[in-house]
Amino acid sequence: MEFHERLKKLRTEKGFTQKQVAEKLGMAVRQYQRYEHGERKPTYDVIIELCGCFEISSDELLGLHSND
């Protein structure tokens, strides 16, 4: 599973909308959507914020310990 697919899966599993995640991260919804659509890769700082938002490790977010 690619990063953008994992990101969308995590968001939907947590029951968040794209707008809610974008607001938690302090960014525009369109910017977050670009991550989910695979159009852009998040910076290191955004990855840290995403981990906090979804309450997961960076390994899990990045798929380093995944069976996907």
Predicted model as a PDB file, atoms N, CA, C, CB and O in Angstrom, pLDDT in the B-factor column:
MODEL        1                                                                  
ATOM      1  N   MET A   1       0.856  -1.173   0.000  1.00 87.00           N  
ATOM      2  CA  MET A   1       0.000   0.000   0.000  1.00 87.00           C  
ATOM      3  C   MET A   1       0.902   1.237   0.000  1.00 87.00           C  
ATOM      4  CB  MET A   1      -0.974  -0.002   1.234  1.00 87.00           C  
ATOM      5  O   MET A   1       1.864   1.308   0.764  1.00 87.00           O  
ATOM      6  N   GLU A   2       0.596   2.182  -0.836  1.00 93.00           N  
ATOM      7  CA  GLU A   2       1.381   3.409  -0.926  1.00 93.00           C  
ATOM      8  C   GLU A   2       0.994   4.381   0.184  1.00 93.00           C  
ATOM      9  CB  GLU A   2       1.191   4.067  -2.299  1.00 93.00           C  
ATOM     10  O   GLU A   2      -0.058   4.248   0.809  1.00 93.00           O  
ATOM     11  N   PHE A   3       1.866   5.359   0.415  1.00 94.00           N  
ATOM     12  CA  PHE A   3       1.660   6.302   1.509  1.00 94.00           C  
ATOM     13  C   PHE A   3       0.292   6.976   1.436  1.00 94.00           C  
ATOM     14  CB  PHE A   3       2.752   7.355   1.499  1.00 94.00           C  
ATOM     15  O   PHE A   3      -0.431   7.029   2.431  1.00 94.00           O  
ATOM     16  N   HIS A   4      -0.062   7.491   0.256  1.00 96.00           N  
ATOM     17  CA  HIS A   4      -1.326   8.233   0.156  1.00 96.00           C  
ATOM     18  C   HIS A   4      -2.532   7.342   0.438  1.00 96.00           C  
ATOM     19  CB  HIS A   4      -1.463   8.858  -1.233  1.00 96.00           C  
ATOM     20  O   HIS A   4      -3.531   7.805   0.990  1.00 96.00           O  
ATOM     21  N   GLU A   5      -2.446   6.078   0.067  1.00 96.00           N  
ATOM     22  CA  GLU A   5      -3.535   5.141   0.352  1.00 96.00           C  
ATOM     23  C   GLU A   5      -3.619   4.860   1.855  1.00 96.00           C  
ATOM     24  CB  GLU A   5      -3.334   3.821  -0.431  1.00 96.00           C  
ATOM     25  O   GLU A   5      -4.707   4.793   2.426  1.00 96.00           O  
ATOM     26  N   ARG A   6      -2.465   4.698   2.473  1.00 95.00           N  
ATOM     27  CA  ARG A   6      -2.409   4.461   3.922  1.00 95.00           C  
ATOM     28  C   ARG A   6      -2.974   5.660   4.674  1.00 95.00           C  
ATOM     29  CB  ARG A   6      -0.955   4.179   4.377  1.00 95.00           C  
ATOM     30  O   ARG A   6      -3.705   5.502   5.652  1.00 95.00           O  
ATOM     31  N   LEU A   7      -2.632   6.855   4.213  1.00 96.00           N  
ATOM     32  CA  LEU A   7      -3.105   8.077   4.851  1.00 96.00           C  
ATOM     33  C   LEU A   7      -4.633   8.164   4.813  1.00 96.00           C  
ATOM     34  CB  LEU A   7      -2.488   9.303   4.171  1.00 96.00           C  
ATOM     35  O   LEU A   7      -5.265   8.476   5.822  1.00 96.00           O  
ATOM     36  N   LYS A   8      -5.211   7.894   3.670  1.00 97.00           N  
ATOM     37  CA  LYS A   8      -6.677   7.934   3.551  1.00 97.00           C  
ATOM     38  C   LYS A   8      -7.318   6.867   4.432  1.00 97.00           C  
ATOM     39  CB  LYS A   8      -7.109   7.737   2.080  1.00 97.00           C  
ATOM     40  O   LYS A   8      -8.331   7.119   5.084  1.00 97.00           O  
ATOM     41  N   LYS A   9      -6.724   5.672   4.447  1.00 96.00           N  
ATOM     42  CA  LYS A   9      -7.262   4.581   5.264  1.00 96.00           C  
ATOM     43  C   LYS A   9      -7.242   4.952   6.743  1.00 96.00           C  
ATOM     44  CB  LYS A   9      -6.462   3.287   5.032  1.00 96.00           C  
ATOM     45  O   LYS A   9      -8.224   4.729   7.451  1.00 96.00           O  
ATOM     46  N   LEU A  10      -6.142   5.513   7.211  1.00 96.00           N  
ATOM     47  CA  LEU A  10      -6.042   5.928   8.609  1.00 96.00           C  
ATOM     48  C   LEU A  10      -7.096   6.977   8.948  1.00 96.00           C  
ATOM     49  CB  LEU A  10      -4.644   6.476   8.903  1.00 96.00           C  
ATOM     50  O   LEU A  10      -7.747   6.909   9.991  1.00 96.00           O  
ATOM     51  N   ARG A  11      -7.252   7.945   8.052  1.00 96.00           N  
ATOM     52  CA  ARG A  11      -8.224   9.018   8.299  1.00 96.00           C  
ATOM     53  C   ARG A  11      -9.639   8.463   8.400  1.00 96.00           C  
ATOM     54  CB  ARG A  11      -8.155  10.074   7.186  1.00 96.00           C  
ATOM     55  O   ARG A  11     -10.386   8.820   9.310  1.00 96.00           O  
ATOM     56  N   THR A  12     -10.003   7.595   7.470  1.00 97.00           N  
ATOM     57  CA  THR A  12     -11.370   7.066   7.490  1.00 97.00           C  
ATOM     58  C   THR A  12     -11.591   6.135   8.676  1.00 97.00           C  
ATOM     59  CB  THR A  12     -11.672   6.325   6.186  1.00 97.00           C  
ATOM     60  O   THR A  12     -12.682   6.101   9.244  1.00 97.00           O  
ATOM     61  N   GLU A  13     -10.560   5.380   9.054  1.00 96.00           N  
ATOM     62  CA  GLU A  13     -10.686   4.507  10.231  1.00 96.00           C  
ATOM     63  C   GLU A  13     -10.914   5.317  11.511  1.00 96.00           C  
ATOM     64  CB  GLU A  13      -9.427   3.634  10.382  1.00 96.00           C  
ATOM     65  O   GLU A  13     -11.618   4.872  12.417  1.00 96.00           O  
ATOM     66  N   LYS A  14     -10.315   6.502  11.577  1.00 95.00           N  
ATOM     67  CA  LYS A  14     -10.493   7.373  12.742  1.00 95.00           C  
ATOM     68  C   LYS A  14     -11.801   8.164  12.667  1.00 95.00           C  
ATOM     69  CB  LYS A  14      -9.312   8.335  12.861  1.00 95.00           C  
ATOM     70  O   LYS A  14     -12.205   8.793  13.645  1.00 95.00           O  
ATOM     71  N   GLY A  15     -12.461   8.133  11.507  1.00 97.00           N  
ATOM     72  CA  GLY A  15     -13.722   8.831  11.351  1.00 97.00           C  
ATOM     73  C   GLY A  15     -13.581  10.328  11.125  1.00 97.00           C  
ATOM     74  O   GLY A  15     -14.515  11.089  11.379  1.00 97.00           O  
ATOM     75  N   PHE A  16     -12.411  10.755  10.645  1.00 97.00           N  
ATOM     76  CA  PHE A  16     -12.164  12.179  10.387  1.00 97.00           C  
ATOM     77  C   PHE A  16     -12.494  12.522   8.947  1.00 97.00           C  
ATOM     78  CB  PHE A  16     -10.702  12.545  10.695  1.00 97.00           C  
ATOM     79  O   PHE A  16     -12.377  11.682   8.054  1.00 97.00           O  
ATOM     80  N   THR A  17     -12.905  13.754   8.728  1.00 98.00           N  
ATOM     81  CA  THR A  17     -13.031  14.273   7.375  1.00 98.00           C  
ATOM     82  C   THR A  17     -11.690  14.877   6.978  1.00 98.00           C  
ATOM     83  CB  THR A  17     -14.184  15.329   7.272  1.00 98.00           C  
ATOM     84  O   THR A  17     -10.835  15.120   7.830  1.00 98.00           O  
ATOM     85  N   GLN A  18     -11.513  15.113   5.703  1.00 98.00           N  
ATOM     86  CA  GLN A  18     -10.281  15.767   5.248  1.00 98.00           C  
ATOM     87  C   GLN A  18     -10.173  17.159   5.877  1.00 98.00           C  
ATOM     88  CB  GLN A  18     -10.249  15.867   3.692  1.00 98.00           C  
ATOM     89  O   GLN A  18      -9.082  17.593   6.246  1.00 98.00           O  
ATOM     90  N   LYS A  19     -11.281  17.839   5.995  1.00 98.00           N  
ATOM     91  CA  LYS A  19     -11.290  19.175   6.585  1.00 98.00           C  
ATOM     92  C   LYS A  19     -10.832  19.130   8.046  1.00 98.00           C  
ATOM     93  CB  LYS A  19     -12.694  19.792   6.486  1.00 98.00           C  
ATOM     94  O   LYS A  19     -10.061  19.987   8.480  1.00 98.00           O  
ATOM     95  N   GLN A  20     -11.298  18.149   8.794  1.00 97.00           N  
ATOM     96  CA  GLN A  20     -10.910  18.032  10.200  1.00 97.00           C  
ATOM     97  C   GLN A  20      -9.405  17.804  10.341  1.00 97.00           C  
ATOM     98  CB  GLN A  20     -11.681  16.888  10.872  1.00 97.00           C  
ATOM     99  O   GLN A  20      -8.759  18.414  11.192  1.00 97.00           O  
ATOM    100  N   VAL A  21      -8.856  16.935   9.515  1.00 97.00           N  
ATOM    101  CA  VAL A  21      -7.411  16.667   9.588  1.00 97.00           C  
ATOM    102  C   VAL A  21      -6.637  17.912   9.189  1.00 97.00           C  
ATOM    103  CB  VAL A  21      -7.019  15.474   8.676  1.00 97.00           C  
ATOM    104  O   VAL A  21      -5.660  18.274   9.845  1.00 97.00           O  
ATOM    105  N   ALA A  22      -7.064  18.565   8.123  1.00 97.00           N  
ATOM    106  CA  ALA A  22      -6.381  19.787   7.679  1.00 97.00           C  
ATOM    107  C   ALA A  22      -6.383  20.839   8.785  1.00 97.00           C  
ATOM    108  CB  ALA A  22      -7.053  20.351   6.408  1.00 97.00           C  
ATOM    109  O   ALA A  22      -5.372  21.502   9.017  1.00 97.00           O  
ATOM    110  N   GLU A  23      -7.507  20.990   9.458  1.00 97.00           N  
ATOM    111  CA  GLU A  23      -7.592  21.963  10.551  1.00 97.00           C  
ATOM    112  C   GLU A  23      -6.658  21.587  11.701  1.00 97.00           C  
ATOM    113  CB  GLU A  23      -9.036  22.068  11.061  1.00 97.00           C  
ATOM    114  O   GLU A  23      -6.011  22.455  12.286  1.00 97.00           O  
ATOM    115  N   LYS A  24      -6.588  20.292  12.025  1.00 95.00           N  
ATOM    116  CA  LYS A  24      -5.685  19.842  13.092  1.00 95.00           C  
ATOM    117  C   LYS A  24      -4.231  20.137  12.740  1.00 95.00           C  
ATOM    118  CB  LYS A  24      -5.867  18.338  13.352  1.00 95.00           C  
ATOM    119  O   LYS A  24      -3.414  20.422  13.616  1.00 95.00           O  
ATOM    120  N   LEU A  25      -3.920  20.064  11.451  1.00 96.00           N  
ATOM    121  CA  LEU A  25      -2.560  20.295  10.987  1.00 96.00           C  
ATOM    122  C   LEU A  25      -2.283  21.768  10.685  1.00 96.00           C  
ATOM    123  CB  LEU A  25      -2.296  19.466   9.756  1.00 96.00           C  
ATOM    124  O   LEU A  25      -1.138  22.147  10.440  1.00 96.00           O  
ATOM    125  N   GLY A  26      -3.326  22.595  10.703  1.00 96.00           N  
ATOM    126  CA  GLY A  26      -3.157  24.014  10.426  1.00 96.00           C  
ATOM    127  C   GLY A  26      -2.846  24.310   8.972  1.00 96.00           C  
ATOM    128  O   GLY A  26      -2.035  25.185   8.665  1.00 96.00           O  
ATOM    129  N   MET A  27      -3.490  23.581   8.082  1.00 97.00           N  
ATOM    130  CA  MET A  27      -3.248  23.786   6.651  1.00 97.00           C  
ATOM    131  C   MET A  27      -4.564  23.842   5.893  1.00 97.00           C  
ATOM    132  CB  MET A  27      -2.354  22.668   6.083  1.00 97.00           C  
ATOM    133  O   MET A  27      -5.622  23.512   6.430  1.00 97.00           O  
ATOM    134  N   ALA A  28      -4.485  24.258   4.658  1.00 98.00           N  
ATOM    135  CA  ALA A  28      -5.665  24.300   3.796  1.00 98.00           C  
ATOM    136  C   ALA A  28      -6.095  22.876   3.451  1.00 98.00           C  
ATOM    137  CB  ALA A  28      -5.378  25.116   2.503  1.00 98.00           C  
ATOM    138  O   ALA A  28      -5.265  21.973   3.351  1.00 98.00           O  
ATOM    139  N   VAL A  29      -7.389  22.688   3.272  1.00 98.00           N  
ATOM    140  CA  VAL A  29      -7.917  21.372   2.924  1.00 98.00           C  
ATOM    141  C   VAL A  29      -7.273  20.869   1.633  1.00 98.00           C  
ATOM    142  CB  VAL A  29      -9.453  21.425   2.775  1.00 98.00           C  
ATOM    143  O   VAL A  29      -6.923  19.693   1.534  1.00 98.00           O  
ATOM    144  N   ARG A  30      -7.117  21.737   0.660  1.00 98.00           N  
ATOM    145  CA  ARG A  30      -6.542  21.320  -0.627  1.00 98.00           C  
ATOM    146  C   ARG A  30      -5.116  20.794  -0.452  1.00 98.00           C  
ATOM    147  CB  ARG A  30      -6.550  22.496  -1.622  1.00 98.00           C  
ATOM    148  O   ARG A  30      -4.715  19.844  -1.124  1.00 98.00           O  
ATOM    149  N   GLN A  31      -4.368  21.402   0.432  1.00 97.00           N  
ATOM    150  CA  GLN A  31      -3.010  20.931   0.680  1.00 97.00           C  
ATOM    151  C   GLN A  31      -3.040  19.506   1.228  1.00 97.00           C  
ATOM    152  CB  GLN A  31      -2.278  21.871   1.660  1.00 97.00           C  
ATOM    153  O   GLN A  31      -2.267  18.655   0.789  1.00 97.00           O  
ATOM    154  N   TYR A  32      -3.929  19.247   2.185  1.00 98.00           N  
ATOM    155  CA  TYR A  32      -4.049  17.892   2.731  1.00 98.00           C  
ATOM    156  C   TYR A  32      -4.525  16.918   1.647  1.00 98.00           C  
ATOM    157  CB  TYR A  32      -5.026  17.875   3.934  1.00 98.00           C  
ATOM    158  O   TYR A  32      -4.026  15.796   1.559  1.00 98.00           O  
ATOM    159  N   GLN A  33      -5.475  17.340   0.834  1.00 98.00           N  
ATOM    160  CA  GLN A  33      -5.993  16.473  -0.224  1.00 98.00           C  
ATOM    161  C   GLN A  33      -4.883  16.035  -1.173  1.00 98.00           C  
ATOM    162  CB  GLN A  33      -7.097  17.189  -1.005  1.00 98.00           C  
ATOM    163  O   GLN A  33      -4.895  14.909  -1.672  1.00 98.00           O  
ATOM    164  N   ARG A  34      -3.935  16.913  -1.418  1.00 98.00           N  
ATOM    165  CA  ARG A  34      -2.810  16.557  -2.293  1.00 98.00           C  
ATOM    166  C   ARG A  34      -1.997  15.402  -1.717  1.00 98.00           C  
ATOM    167  CB  ARG A  34      -1.902  17.771  -2.514  1.00 98.00           C  
ATOM    168  O   ARG A  34      -1.471  14.585  -2.472  1.00 98.00           O  
ATOM    169  N   TYR A  35      -1.887  15.323  -0.406  1.00 98.00           N  
ATOM    170  CA  TYR A  35      -1.198  14.191   0.222  1.00 98.00           C  
ATOM    171  C   TYR A  35      -1.984  12.905  -0.005  1.00 98.00           C  
ATOM    172  CB  TYR A  35      -1.003  14.440   1.736  1.00 98.00           C  
ATOM    173  O   TYR A  35      -1.409  11.874  -0.353  1.00 98.00           O  
ATOM    174  N   GLU A  36      -3.291  12.968   0.191  1.00 97.00           N  
ATOM    175  CA  GLU A  36      -4.134  11.772   0.036  1.00 97.00           C  
ATOM    176  C   GLU A  36      -4.243  11.314  -1.405  1.00 97.00           C  
ATOM    177  CB  GLU A  36      -5.517  12.038   0.578  1.00 97.00           C  
ATOM    178  O   GLU A  36      -4.459  10.131  -1.666  1.00 97.00           O  
ATOM    179  N   HIS A  37      -4.098  12.224  -2.330  1.00 97.00           N  
ATOM    180  CA  HIS A  37      -4.203  11.875  -3.751  1.00 97.00           C  
ATOM    181  C   HIS A  37      -2.846  11.484  -4.332  1.00 97.00           C  
ATOM    182  CB  HIS A  37      -4.791  13.047  -4.543  1.00 97.00           C  
ATOM    183  O   HIS A  37      -2.753  11.115  -5.502  1.00 97.00           O  
ATOM    184  N   GLY A  38      -1.801  11.565  -3.520  1.00 96.00           N  
ATOM    185  CA  GLY A  38      -0.470  11.210  -3.988  1.00 96.00           C  
ATOM    186  C   GLY A  38       0.170  12.255  -4.866  1.00 96.00           C  
ATOM    187  O   GLY A  38       1.150  11.976  -5.558  1.00 96.00           O  
ATOM    188  N   GLU A  39      -0.381  13.472  -4.843  1.00 97.00           N  
ATOM    189  CA  GLU A  39       0.163  14.553  -5.666  1.00 97.00           C  
ATOM    190  C   GLU A  39       1.382  15.207  -5.024  1.00 97.00           C  
ATOM    191  CB  GLU A  39      -0.906  15.601  -5.920  1.00 97.00           C  
ATOM    192  O   GLU A  39       2.229  15.764  -5.722  1.00 97.00           O  
ATOM    193  N   ARG A  40       1.472  15.140  -3.695  1.00 97.00           N  
ATOM    194  CA  ARG A  40       2.587  15.721  -2.952  1.00 97.00           C  
ATOM    195  C   ARG A  40       2.959  14.801  -1.809  1.00 97.00           C  
ATOM    196  CB  ARG A  40       2.235  17.130  -2.423  1.00 97.00           C  
ATOM    197  O   ARG A  40       2.140  14.012  -1.338  1.00 97.00           O  
ATOM    198  N   LYS A  41       4.194  14.908  -1.370  1.00 95.00           N  
ATOM    199  CA  LYS A  41       4.682  14.169  -0.202  1.00 95.00           C  
ATOM    200  C   LYS A  41       4.800  15.159   0.957  1.00 95.00           C  
ATOM    201  CB  LYS A  41       6.069  13.463  -0.497  1.00 95.00           C  
ATOM    202  O   LYS A  41       5.257  16.285   0.759  1.00 95.00           O  
ATOM    203  N   PRO A  42       4.399  14.760   2.152  1.00 96.00           N  
ATOM    204  CA  PRO A  42       4.495  15.669   3.297  1.00 96.00           C  
ATOM    205  C   PRO A  42       5.942  15.854   3.751  1.00 96.00           C  
ATOM    206  CB  PRO A  42       3.650  15.145   4.458  1.00 96.00           C  
ATOM    207  O   PRO A  42       6.786  14.982   3.546  1.00 96.00           O  
ATOM    208  N   THR A  43       6.208  16.981   4.357  1.00 96.00           N  
ATOM    209  CA  THR A  43       7.519  17.238   4.934  1.00 96.00           C  
ATOM    210  C   THR A  43       7.663  16.423   6.214  1.00 96.00           C  
ATOM    211  CB  THR A  43       7.719  18.755   5.215  1.00 96.00           C  
ATOM    212  O   THR A  43       6.699  15.846   6.717  1.00 96.00           O  
ATOM    213  N   TYR A  44       8.864  16.391   6.714  1.00 96.00           N  
ATOM    214  CA  TYR A  44       9.158  15.710   7.978  1.00 96.00           C  
ATOM    215  C   TYR A  44       8.261  16.257   9.093  1.00 96.00           C  
ATOM    216  CB  TYR A  44      10.656  15.880   8.356  1.00 96.00           C  
ATOM    217  O   TYR A  44       7.695  15.485   9.868  1.00 96.00           O  
ATOM    218  N   ASP A  45       8.130  17.583   9.174  1.00 96.00           N  
ATOM    219  CA  ASP A  45       7.302  18.192  10.214  1.00 96.00           C  
ATOM    220  C   ASP A  45       5.837  17.793  10.089  1.00 96.00           C  
ATOM    221  CB  ASP A  45       7.427  19.701  10.159  1.00 96.00           C  
ATOM    222  O   ASP A  45       5.167  17.572  11.097  1.00 96.00           O  
ATOM    223  N   VAL A  46       5.344  17.701   8.881  1.00 97.00           N  
ATOM    224  CA  VAL A  46       3.949  17.296   8.670  1.00 97.00           C  
ATOM    225  C   VAL A  46       3.770  15.828   9.047  1.00 97.00           C  
ATOM    226  CB  VAL A  46       3.523  17.531   7.196  1.00 97.00           C  
ATOM    227  O   VAL A  46       2.736  15.460   9.603  1.00 97.00           O  
ATOM    228  N   ILE A  47       4.746  14.997   8.757  1.00 97.00           N  
ATOM    229  CA  ILE A  47       4.669  13.582   9.144  1.00 97.00           C  
ATOM    230  C   ILE A  47       4.535  13.464  10.660  1.00 97.00           C  
ATOM    231  CB  ILE A  47       5.921  12.804   8.649  1.00 97.00           C  
ATOM    232  O   ILE A  47       3.740  12.667  11.157  1.00 97.00           O  
ATOM    233  N   ILE A  48       5.311  14.257  11.390  1.00 97.00           N  
ATOM    234  CA  ILE A  48       5.218  14.251  12.848  1.00 97.00           C  
ATOM    235  C   ILE A  48       3.822  14.663  13.300  1.00 97.00           C  
ATOM    236  CB  ILE A  48       6.271  15.187  13.459  1.00 97.00           C  
ATOM    237  O   ILE A  48       3.251  14.048  14.201  1.00 97.00           O  
ATOM    238  N   GLU A  49       3.275  15.698  12.679  1.00 97.00           N  
ATOM    239  CA  GLU A  49       1.928  16.162  13.025  1.00 97.00           C  
ATOM    240  C   GLU A  49       0.879  15.096  12.694  1.00 97.00           C  
ATOM    241  CB  GLU A  49       1.603  17.473  12.280  1.00 97.00           C  
ATOM    242  O   GLU A  49      -0.057  14.887  13.466  1.00 97.00           O  
ATOM    243  N   LEU A  50       1.033  14.429  11.560  1.00 97.00           N  
ATOM    244  CA  LEU A  50       0.094  13.364  11.183  1.00 97.00           C  
ATOM    245  C   LEU A  50       0.124  12.221  12.199  1.00 97.00           C  
ATOM    246  CB  LEU A  50       0.428  12.827   9.774  1.00 97.00           C  
ATOM    247  O   LEU A  50      -0.919  11.674  12.556  1.00 97.00           O  
ATOM    248  N   CYS A  51       1.315  11.867  12.658  1.00 97.00           N  
ATOM    249  CA  CYS A  51       1.437  10.810  13.665  1.00 97.00           C  
ATOM    250  C   CYS A  51       0.693  11.192  14.939  1.00 97.00           C  
ATOM    251  CB  CYS A  51       2.918  10.531  13.979  1.00 97.00           C  
ATOM    252  O   CYS A  51       0.011  10.360  15.538  1.00 97.00           O  
ATOM    253  N   GLY A  52       0.825  12.439  15.348  1.00 96.00           N  
ATOM    254  CA  GLY A  52       0.103  12.909  16.524  1.00 96.00           C  
ATOM    255  C   GLY A  52      -1.397  12.916  16.307  1.00 96.00           C  
ATOM    256  O   GLY A  52      -2.163  12.543  17.196  1.00 96.00           O  
ATOM    257  N   CYS A  53      -1.809  13.335  15.139  1.00 95.00           N  
ATOM    258  CA  CYS A  53      -3.233  13.410  14.804  1.00 95.00           C  
ATOM    259  C   CYS A  53      -3.883  12.027  14.833  1.00 95.00           C  
ATOM    260  CB  CYS A  53      -3.423  14.048  13.421  1.00 95.00           C  
ATOM    261  O   CYS A  53      -4.988  11.858  15.349  1.00 95.00           O  
ATOM    262  N   PHE A  54      -3.181  11.046  14.275  1.00 96.00           N  
ATOM    263  CA  PHE A  54      -3.735   9.696  14.187  1.00 96.00           C  
ATOM    264  C   PHE A  54      -3.301   8.803  15.349  1.00 96.00           C  
ATOM    265  CB  PHE A  54      -3.324   9.058  12.879  1.00 96.00           C  
ATOM    266  O   PHE A  54      -3.715   7.647  15.441  1.00 96.00           O  
ATOM    267  N   GLU A  55      -2.470   9.342  16.228  1.00 95.00           N  
ATOM    268  CA  GLU A  55      -1.971   8.612  17.398  1.00 95.00           C  
ATOM    269  C   GLU A  55      -1.299   7.299  17.001  1.00 95.00           C  
ATOM    270  CB  GLU A  55      -3.114   8.334  18.373  1.00 95.00           C  
ATOM    271  O   GLU A  55      -1.624   6.232  17.521  1.00 95.00           O  
ATOM    272  N   ILE A  56      -0.356   7.407  16.069  1.00 95.00           N  
ATOM    273  CA  ILE A  56       0.396   6.247  15.593  1.00 95.00           C  
ATOM    274  C   ILE A  56       1.870   6.611  15.509  1.00 95.00           C  
ATOM    275  CB  ILE A  56      -0.132   5.763  14.212  1.00 95.00           C  
ATOM    276  O   ILE A  56       2.242   7.781  15.606  1.00 95.00           O  
ATOM    277  N   SER A  57       2.703   5.592  15.326  1.00 95.00           N  
ATOM    278  CA  SER A  57       4.133   5.825  15.155  1.00 95.00           C  
ATOM    279  C   SER A  57       4.429   6.203  13.703  1.00 95.00           C  
ATOM    280  CB  SER A  57       4.945   4.572  15.568  1.00 95.00           C  
ATOM    281  O   SER A  57       3.623   5.963  12.804  1.00 95.00           O  
ATOM    282  N   SER A  58       5.590   6.793  13.501  1.00 94.00           N  
ATOM    283  CA  SER A  58       5.991   7.131  12.133  1.00 94.00           C  
ATOM    284  C   SER A  58       6.212   5.857  11.314  1.00 94.00           C  
ATOM    285  CB  SER A  58       7.276   7.997  12.138  1.00 94.00           C  
ATOM    286  O   SER A  58       5.956   5.848  10.111  1.00 94.00           O  
ATOM    287  N   ASP A  59       6.682   4.787  11.947  1.00 94.00           N  
ATOM    288  CA  ASP A  59       6.853   3.516  11.236  1.00 94.00           C  
ATOM    289  C   ASP A  59       5.523   3.033  10.671  1.00 94.00           C  
ATOM    290  CB  ASP A  59       7.451   2.448  12.171  1.00 94.00           C  
ATOM    291  O   ASP A  59       5.449   2.580   9.529  1.00 94.00           O  
ATOM    292  N   GLU A  60       4.482   3.133  11.479  1.00 92.00           N  
ATOM    293  CA  GLU A  60       3.163   2.703  11.007  1.00 92.00           C  
ATOM    294  C   GLU A  60       2.665   3.600   9.884  1.00 92.00           C  
ATOM    295  CB  GLU A  60       2.156   2.700  12.162  1.00 92.00           C  
ATOM    296  O   GLU A  60       2.146   3.111   8.880  1.00 92.00           O  
ATOM    297  N   LEU A  61       2.820   4.911  10.046  1.00 94.00           N  
ATOM    298  CA  LEU A  61       2.366   5.849   9.022  1.00 94.00           C  
ATOM    299  C   LEU A  61       3.101   5.623   7.709  1.00 94.00           C  
ATOM    300  CB  LEU A  61       2.563   7.290   9.493  1.00 94.00           C  
ATOM    301  O   LEU A  61       2.499   5.684   6.636  1.00 94.00           O  
ATOM    302  N   LEU A  62       4.386   5.365   7.791  1.00 93.00           N  
ATOM    303  CA  LEU A  62       5.201   5.199   6.590  1.00 93.00           C  
ATOM    304  C   LEU A  62       5.165   3.772   6.031  1.00 93.00           C  
ATOM    305  CB  LEU A  62       6.628   5.585   6.891  1.00 93.00           C  
ATOM    306  O   LEU A  62       5.711   3.502   4.961  1.00 93.00           O  
ATOM    307  N   GLY A  63       4.521   2.872   6.760  1.00 90.00           N  
ATOM    308  CA  GLY A  63       4.376   1.505   6.273  1.00 90.00           C  
ATOM    309  C   GLY A  63       5.631   0.669   6.454  1.00 90.00           C  
ATOM    310  O   GLY A  63       5.843  -0.294   5.716  1.00 90.00           O  
ATOM    311  N   LEU A  64       6.465   1.019   7.422  1.00 90.00           N  
ATOM    312  CA  LEU A  64       7.713   0.299   7.636  1.00 90.00           C  
ATOM    313  C   LEU A  64       7.515  -1.024   8.360  1.00 90.00           C  
ATOM    314  CB  LEU A  64       8.668   1.157   8.411  1.00 90.00           C  
ATOM    315  O   LEU A  64       8.359  -1.916   8.273  1.00 90.00           O  
ATOM    316  N   HIS A  65       6.407  -1.151   9.070  1.00 75.00           N  
ATOM    317  CA  HIS A  65       6.101  -2.403   9.786  1.00 75.00           C  
ATOM    318  C   HIS A  65       4.708  -2.880   9.406  1.00 75.00           C  
ATOM    319  CB  HIS A  65       6.205  -2.208  11.331  1.00 75.00           C  
ATOM    320  O   HIS A  65       3.940  -3.335  10.254  1.00 75.00           O  
ATOM    321  N   SER A  66       4.399  -2.771   8.150  1.00 54.00           N  
ATOM    322  CA  SER A  66       3.065  -3.115   7.686  1.00 54.00           C  
ATOM    323  C   SER A  66       3.126  -4.361   6.811  1.00 54.00           C  
ATOM    324  CB  SER A  66       2.437  -1.941   6.915  1.00 54.00           C  
ATOM    325  O   SER A  66       4.148  -4.650   6.188  1.00 54.00           O  
ATOM    326  N   ASN A  67       2.036  -5.081   6.774  1.00 55.00           N  
ATOM    327  CA  ASN A  67       1.936  -6.235   5.894  1.00 55.00           C  
ATOM    328  C   ASN A  67       1.380  -5.865   4.530  1.00 55.00           C  
ATOM    329  CB  ASN A  67       1.073  -7.297   6.529  1.00 55.00           C  
ATOM    330  O   ASN A  67       1.148  -6.727   3.682  1.00 55.00           O  
ATOM    331  N   ASP A  68       1.167  -4.552   4.328  1.00 51.00           N  
ATOM    332  CA  ASP A  68       0.592  -4.086   3.055  1.00 51.00           C  
ATOM    333  C   ASP A  68       1.615  -4.120   1.947  1.00 51.00           C  
ATOM    334  CB  ASP A  68       0.039  -2.674   3.198  1.00 51.00           C  
ATOM    335  O   ASP A  68       1.306  -3.763   0.811  1.00 51.00           O  
TER     336      ASP A  68                                                      
ENDMDL                                                                          
END                                                                             
